[in-house]
């Protein structure tokens, strides 16, 4: 397992994926991400008419799962690498 070292603590590495067509752009995932790597894609509109969330820097993900836990529509999948 690849791990990152941050401030003397070994952090897990993860991958986050979104079901973009189901995302309603509520931004709850944006607010709970401790690494601040989730944003809304202002250049894309899904079939529901919302700007979907996306990960701005996948390499920084620590696979904490906060975003997936907070998502009211369960459109986020977090994998530990």
N, C-alpha and C positions, 0 to 999 in steps of 0.2 A: 504494500500500500504506500502510495506517495504521500508524504506529509510535509507541511510547511512549518518552519519554526518562527514563532512570533513572540517576541518579548520573553524568551526562555521557555515558552510553552509550545509543545508540539501540537499543531492544529491539523485536523483531518482535511482532506481535499474532497470537493464534491462537484456534482454537476446538477444544475437545475434546468428543468424543461417546463414549458407552459403549453397548455392547450389553448393557443391564442384565440381560436374562434369562439371559445366559451368564456373568455375573460371579460369581465364587465368594468375593468379599469378602476376598481374601488380604491386602489393604492394601499390597502392594508399590508400587503407584502413589502411594499416600499418602506413603510414606517418601521416594520419589525426586523428588517435585515440589519444585523450588527455590523456588517462590512459595508453597508450602503452601496451595494452593487446592483440593485434592482431599480428600474425606472419604467415609466410608461413610454411607449414608442409613439411619439407625436407625428411620425411620418406614415403610420399605418393605422387603418381602421378595419376592425373585424366585421363579420356578418351581423353582429348585434349593434354596430354603430359606435363602438368604443375603441379607444386607444389601448391595445393590450400591453401587459407588462412584459419585460424582457430583462435578461441579465446583461449588464454593461461590461462586466469583466469576469468571465467564468473562472479564470485562474485564481481569483481571490475568494471563491466560495469555500466555506468551511463545513458545509453539509450539516449545519445545525438543525435545519428543518423548520425553523420559525415561520418561514413564508408559507410552507405547505400546511402547517397547523393553523395558521391564521386565515387562510383562504376560505371564504364562505361557500365557494362553489367547487372546491376540490379540483382545481385545474392545474395545480403545481405538483411536479414530481421531483423529489430530491434523491439523488443517488450518491452514495459514498464511494469514492474511488480508491 
